[in-house]
Amino acid sequence: MSKVQAKITIYVTPYCPYCVRAKSLLNAKEVNFTEIDIAEQPEQRAEMIQKSNGITSVPQIFIGSIHLGGCDDLLATEAAGKLDQLLFPS
């Protein structure tokens, strides 16, 4: 039986090393995620800022209904051993 994965959305911009690093970790976890490039879709920037309570930097990562934060937050959650339980809630 396969695990049910939480919905993941990541807001990014091109050439952002933190975005690349965050996506690399998610890819290493072999999870599907929706990537929203706010440079290509500038109308999505306002949505990202509103959903993240005013944060304007990228990446902004959302797992299920949780606003995880940016790349450092993602890496810290992984280092603490808590990322898998967010990605695959039981």
N, CA and C atoms as a LAMMPS dump frame, in Angstrom:
ITEM: TIMESTEP
0
ITEM: NUMBER OF ATOMS
270
ITEM: BOX BOUNDS ff ff ff
-5.0000000000000000e+02 5.0000000000000000e+02
-5.0000000000000000e+02 5.0000000000000000e+02
-5.0000000000000000e+02 5.0000000000000000e+02
ITEM: ATOMS id mol type element x y z
1 1 1 N 0.855 -1.189 0
2 1 2 C 0 0 0
3 1 3 C 0.89 1.238 0
4 2 1 N 0.632 2.143 -0.935
5 2 2 C 1.46 3.34 -1.031
6 2 3 C 0.979 4.402 -0.047
7 3 1 N 1.906 5.256 0.327
8 3 2 C 1.597 6.34 1.253
9 3 3 C 0.824 7.429 0.53
10 4 1 N -0.063 8.078 1.251
11 4 2 C -0.777 9.225 0.702
12 4 3 C 0.055 10.465 1.004
13 5 1 N 0.337 11.211 -0.033
14 5 2 C 1.183 12.384 0.098
15 5 3 C 0.353 13.64 0.277
16 6 1 N 0.829 14.53 1.142
17 6 2 C 0.193 15.835 1.309
18 6 3 C 0.394 16.67 0.043
19 7 1 N -0.515 17.603 -0.177
20 7 2 C -0.363 18.519 -1.311
21 7 3 C 0.749 19.512 -0.98
22 8 1 N 1.684 19.667 -1.913
23 8 2 C 2.821 20.556 -1.701
24 8 3 C 2.815 21.625 -2.791
25 9 1 N 2.941 22.871 -2.367
26 9 2 C 3.057 23.996 -3.304
27 9 3 C 4.3 24.778 -2.926
28 10 1 N 5.092 25.106 -3.939
29 10 2 C 6.301 25.899 -3.713
30 10 3 C 6.309 27.068 -4.699
31 11 1 N 6.425 28.265 -4.144
32 11 2 C 6.519 29.486 -4.954
33 11 3 C 7.995 29.772 -5.169
34 12 1 N 8.394 30.006 -6.428
35 12 2 C 9.804 30.165 -6.784
36 12 3 C 9.99 31.307 -7.786
37 13 1 N 11.268 31.634 -8.011
38 13 2 C 11.655 32.491 -9.124
39 13 3 C 12.83 31.813 -9.822
40 14 1 N 13.066 32.157 -11.095
41 14 2 C 14.208 31.559 -11.797
42 14 3 C 15.529 31.997 -11.162
43 15 1 N 16.515 31.167 -11.274
44 15 2 C 17.88 31.466 -10.831
45 15 3 C 18.002 31.701 -9.329
46 16 1 N 17.052 31.24 -8.566
47 16 2 C 17.089 31.39 -7.107
48 16 3 C 17.748 30.137 -6.523
49 17 1 N 18.953 30.281 -5.947
50 17 2 C 19.641 29.088 -5.434
51 17 3 C 18.893 28.404 -4.293
52 18 1 N 18.154 29.165 -3.495
53 18 2 C 17.387 28.567 -2.405
54 18 3 C 16.205 27.773 -2.944
55 19 1 N 15.623 28.263 -4.033
56 19 2 C 14.523 27.537 -4.681
57 19 3 C 15.042 26.215 -5.236
58 20 1 N 16.201 26.27 -5.89
59 20 2 C 16.806 25.062 -6.454
60 20 3 C 17.087 24.049 -5.352
61 21 1 N 17.626 24.526 -4.243
62 21 2 C 17.961 23.636 -3.131
63 21 3 C 16.713 23.005 -2.521
64 22 1 N 15.665 23.796 -2.339
65 22 2 C 14.417 23.276 -1.773
66 22 3 C 13.795 22.241 -2.711
67 23 1 N 13.755 22.559 -4.002
68 23 2 C 13.188 21.611 -4.973
69 23 3 C 14.034 20.341 -5.043
70 24 1 N 15.335 20.48 -4.898
71 24 2 C 16.224 19.324 -4.913
72 24 3 C 15.905 18.375 -3.764
73 25 1 N 15.659 18.922 -2.581
74 25 2 C 15.307 18.075 -1.435
75 25 3 C 13.96 17.397 -1.668
76 26 1 N 12.987 18.141 -2.164
77 26 2 C 11.671 17.544 -2.432
78 26 3 C 11.787 16.457 -3.499
79 27 1 N 12.597 16.694 -4.522
80 27 2 C 12.81 15.671 -5.546
81 27 3 C 13.501 14.44 -4.963
82 28 1 N 14.461 14.65 -4.065
83 28 2 C 15.148 13.531 -3.424
84 28 3 C 14.177 12.703 -2.578
85 29 1 N 13.154 13.362 -2.046
86 29 2 C 12.118 12.675 -1.266
87 29 3 C 11.107 11.969 -2.176
88 30 1 N 11.254 12.193 -3.488
89 30 2 C 10.369 11.603 -4.495
90 30 3 C 8.902 11.946 -4.245
91 31 1 N 8.659 13.238 -3.976
92 31 2 C 7.291 13.703 -3.786
93 31 3 C 6.906 14.621 -4.944
94 32 1 N 5.63 14.659 -5.223
95 32 2 C 5.109 15.555 -6.251
96 32 3 C 4.82 16.901 -5.613
97 33 1 N 5.092 17.958 -6.354
98 33 2 C 4.771 19.285 -5.852
99 33 3 C 4.378 20.189 -7.005
100 34 1 N 3.578 21.188 -6.678
101 34 2 C 3.178 22.206 -7.636
102 34 3 C 4.137 23.369 -7.493
103 35 1 N 4.757 23.727 -8.6
104 35 2 C 5.72 24.824 -8.609
105 35 3 C 5.07 26.029 -9.277
106 36 1 N 5.057 27.151 -8.565
107 36 2 C 4.492 28.376 -9.108
108 36 3 C 5.624 29.394 -9.235
109 37 1 N 5.954 29.727 -10.481
110 37 2 C 7.013 30.693 -10.769
111 37 3 C 6.385 32.08 -10.77
112 38 1 N 6.685 32.866 -9.727
113 38 2 C 6.042 34.178 -9.623
114 38 3 C 6.648 35.204 -10.573
115 39 1 N 7.754 34.869 -11.236
116 39 2 C 8.285 35.742 -12.287
117 39 3 C 7.466 35.572 -13.56
118 40 1 N 7.08 34.334 -13.852
119 40 2 C 6.25 34.057 -15.033
120 40 3 C 4.777 34.354 -14.774
121 41 1 N 4.371 34.242 -13.515
122 41 2 C 2.976 34.483 -13.137
123 41 3 C 2.947 35.537 -12.024
124 42 1 N 3.221 36.799 -12.357
125 42 2 C 3.326 37.837 -11.315
126 42 3 C 2.047 38.008 -10.493
127 43 1 N 0.916 37.643 -11.059
128 43 2 C -0.336 37.75 -10.3
129 43 3 C -0.342 36.788 -9.106
130 44 1 N 0.497 35.764 -9.148
131 44 2 C 0.575 34.801 -8.047
132 44 3 C 1.387 35.333 -6.865
133 45 1 N 2.19 36.372 -7.097
134 45 2 C 3.002 36.949 -6.007
135 45 3 C 2.117 37.436 -4.863
136 46 1 N 1.046 38.156 -5.194
137 46 2 C 0.143 38.673 -4.16
138 46 3 C -0.48 37.53 -3.372
139 47 1 N -0.845 36.452 -4.066
140 47 2 C -1.414 35.281 -3.379
141 47 3 C -0.385 34.678 -2.418
142 48 1 N 0.87 34.547 -2.882
143 48 2 C 1.929 33.995 -2.041
144 48 3 C 2.121 34.849 -0.791
145 49 1 N 2.19 36.165 -0.971
146 49 2 C 2.406 37.075 0.157
147 49 3 C 1.253 36.981 1.149
148 50 1 N 0.034 36.904 0.631
149 50 2 C -1.134 36.804 1.507
150 50 3 C -1.131 35.482 2.267
151 51 1 N -0.852 34.376 1.571
152 51 2 C -0.849 33.054 2.211
153 51 3 C 0.282 32.9 3.224
154 52 1 N 1.389 33.634 3.014
155 52 2 C 2.542 33.506 3.908
156 52 3 C 2.589 34.625 4.959
157 53 1 N 1.497 35.317 5.144
158 53 2 C 1.401 36.387 6.149
159 53 3 C 2.427 37.492 5.936
160 54 1 N 2.582 37.902 4.676
161 54 2 C 3.403 39.063 4.377
162 54 3 C 4.835 38.785 3.961
163 55 1 N 5.236 37.533 3.894
164 55 2 C 6.608 37.215 3.499
165 55 3 C 6.726 37.34 1.987
166 56 1 N 7.754 38.047 1.538
167 56 2 C 7.906 38.312 0.107
168 56 3 C 9.04 37.517 -0.537
169 57 1 N 9.856 36.841 0.26
170 57 2 C 11.005 36.114 -0.287
171 57 3 C 10.582 34.742 -0.812
172 58 1 N 11.39 34.211 -1.711
173 58 2 C 11.163 32.871 -2.241
174 58 3 C 12.354 31.991 -1.875
175 59 1 N 12.133 30.695 -1.78
176 59 2 C 10.863 30.021 -1.99
177 59 3 C 9.949 30.169 -0.778
178 60 1 N 8.674 29.999 -1.01
179 60 2 C 7.703 29.84 0.069
180 60 3 C 7.065 28.482 -0.15
181 61 1 N 7.088 27.659 0.882
182 61 2 C 6.684 26.263 0.766
183 61 3 C 5.472 26.004 1.651
184 62 1 N 4.477 25.376 1.039
185 62 2 C 3.251 25.01 1.741
186 62 3 C 3.06 23.508 1.62
187 63 1 N 2.853 22.848 2.752
188 63 2 C 2.607 21.407 2.775
189 63 3 C 1.25 21.207 3.424
190 64 1 N 0.302 20.722 2.631
191 64 2 C -1.07 20.633 3.118
192 64 3 C -1.545 22.031 3.478
193 65 1 N -2.08 22.197 4.681
194 65 2 C -2.553 23.514 5.121
195 65 3 C -1.483 24.276 5.894
196 66 1 N -0.278 23.718 5.962
197 66 2 C 0.808 24.308 6.748
198 66 3 C 1.714 25.162 5.869
199 67 1 N 1.967 26.399 6.326
200 67 2 C 2.973 27.239 5.675
201 67 3 C 4.291 26.894 6.356
202 68 1 N 5.119 26.109 5.674
203 68 2 C 6.386 25.677 6.252
204 68 3 C 7.394 26.817 6.293
205 69 1 N 7.41 27.643 5.256
206 69 2 C 8.348 28.752 5.186
207 69 3 C 9.25 28.62 3.98
208 70 1 N 10.528 29.004 4.157
209 70 2 C 11.473 28.998 3.054
210 70 3 C 12.379 27.785 3.061
211 71 1 N 13.455 27.885 2.298
212 71 2 C 14.4 26.781 2.147
213 71 3 C 15.017 26.379 3.487
214 72 1 N 15.467 27.355 4.274
215 72 2 C 16.077 27.037 5.566
216 72 3 C 15.107 26.297 6.472
217 73 1 N 13.829 26.691 6.432
218 73 2 C 12.814 26.02 7.245
219 73 3 C 12.615 24.574 6.784
220 74 1 N 12.62 24.378 5.467
221 74 2 C 12.481 23.027 4.916
222 74 3 C 13.66 22.157 5.353
223 75 1 N 14.877 22.685 5.216
224 75 2 C 16.073 21.929 5.59
225 75 3 C 16.1 21.647 7.088
226 76 1 N 15.68 22.607 7.901
227 76 2 C 15.655 22.409 9.352
228 76 3 C 14.624 21.353 9.75
229 77 1 N 13.486 21.345 9.071
230 77 2 C 12.453 20.347 9.35
231 77 3 C 12.953 18.958 8.99
232 78 1 N 13.668 18.853 7.88
233 78 2 C 14.267 17.579 7.475
234 78 3 C 15.332 17.15 8.486
235 79 1 N 16.202 18.078 8.9
236 79 2 C 17.276 17.76 9.85
237 79 3 C 16.719 17.309 11.195
238 80 1 N 15.544 17.839 11.56
239 80 2 C 14.905 17.463 12.817
240 80 3 C 14.147 16.136 12.699
241 81 1 N 14.123 15.572 11.487
242 81 2 C 13.427 14.306 11.286
243 81 3 C 11.917 14.421 11.227
244 82 1 N 11.415 15.618 10.944
245 82 2 C 9.964 15.85 10.969
246 82 3 C 9.341 16.05 9.594
247 83 1 N 10.169 16.089 8.539
248 83 2 C 9.625 16.383 7.207
249 83 3 C 8.742 15.257 6.69
250 84 1 N 9.174 14.024 6.853
251 84 2 C 8.396 12.897 6.325
252 84 3 C 6.982 12.849 6.896
253 85 1 N 6.82 13.176 8.182
254 85 2 C 5.477 13.127 8.765
255 85 3 C 4.583 14.234 8.208
256 86 1 N 5.194 15.351 7.755
257 86 2 C 4.402 16.385 7.087
258 86 3 C 4.051 15.973 5.668
259 87 1 N 5.033 15.358 4.98
260 87 2 C 4.815 14.95 3.588
261 87 3 C 3.827 13.809 3.477
262 88 1 N 3.874 12.904 4.453
263 88 2 C 3.02 11.71 4.424
264 88 3 C 2.242 11.579 5.719
265 89 1 N 1.229 12.461 5.901
266 89 2 C 0.453 12.391 7.155
267 89 3 C -0.339 11.097 7.212
268 90 1 N -0.46 10.559 8.407
269 90 2 C -1.194 9.285 8.537
270 90 3 C -2.666 9.504 8.782
